[in-house]
Amino acid sequence: MAKTQLNVRVDEGTARAARERALARGMSVNRYIEELVRQDTGEPGRTFVEAAADFMKQYESAFAEECAGPRGAEPEPREDRDRP
């Protein structure tokens, strides 16, 4: 896909935040801004699914441990589950 250059002026605080957020996500500021615009224009579903997949991958062992047991068996009650 062809790229178009877009110049944007923002205050220093916004520029700093964009740089920090992009760095934290391991991407360029250009890519970060592009992703924000895509999210704002109708691609939040894809972003949500990617984030959910990352979450599941990160906590896969915790889910497996929590759901382990004989098929059809109710999980053992934990004290913290019964608390409001």
C-alpha positions in Angstrom: 0.0 0.0 0.0 1.3 3.4 -0.9 2.1 5.8 2.0 1.3 9.5 2.2 3.2 11.8 4.4 1.2 13.7 6.9 2.6 16.5 9.1 1.0 17.1 12.4 1.8 19.6 15.1 1.2 18.6 18.8 2.4 20.1 22.1 5.5 18.6 23.6 3.6 16.6 26.2 1.5 14.9 23.5 4.6 14.2 21.5 6.4 12.7 24.5 3.4 10.5 25.3 3.3 9.3 21.7 7.0 8.4 21.8 6.7 6.6 25.1 3.6 4.6 24.1 5.1 3.6 20.8 8.3 2.6 22.5 6.4 0.5 25.1 4.6 -1.3 22.2 7.8 -1.8 20.3 6.7 0.2 17.3 7.6 3.5 15.6 5.6 6.6 16.4 4.3 6.6 12.8 3.0 3.0 13.2 1.5 3.9 16.6 -0.4 6.9 15.2 -1.5 4.8 12.2 -2.9 2.2 14.6 -4.7 4.8 16.6 -6.4 6.2 13.5 -7.4 2.7 12.4 -8.9 2.0 15.7 -10.9 5.2 15.6 -12.1 4.5 12.1 -13.6 1.1 12.7 -11.0 -1.6 13.4 -11.5 -1.9 17.1 -12.8 -5.5 16.8 -9.5 -6.7 15.3 -7.6 -4.8 18.0 -9.8 -6.4 20.7 -9.3 -9.9 19.3 -5.5 -9.4 19.2 -5.5 -8.1 22.7 -7.6 -11.0 23.9 -5.4 -13.5 22.2 -2.3 -11.9 23.8 -4.1 -12.0 27.2 -5.0 -15.7 26.8 -1.5 -16.6 25.7 0.0 -14.7 28.7 -2.3 -16.5 31.2 -2.7 -19.8 29.5 -1.1 -21.8 32.3 -3.3 -20.1 34.9 -6.4 -20.9 32.9 -5.3 -24.5 32.4 -4.6 -24.9 36.1 -7.9 -23.4 37.1 -9.9 -25.6 34.7 -8.0 -28.9 35.3 -9.9 -31.8 36.6 -12.2 -34.6 35.3 -14.5 -33.6 32.5 -17.9 -32.5 33.7 -16.8 -32.1 37.3 -17.5 -28.9 39.1 -14.3 -27.0 40.1 -13.4 -27.1 43.7 -14.9 -24.0 45.5 -12.4 -21.5 46.6 -12.9 -19.2 49.5 -12.4 -16.0 47.5 -15.2 -17.1 45.0 -17.8 -16.9 47.7 -16.9 -13.4 48.8 -18.8 -10.5 47.3 
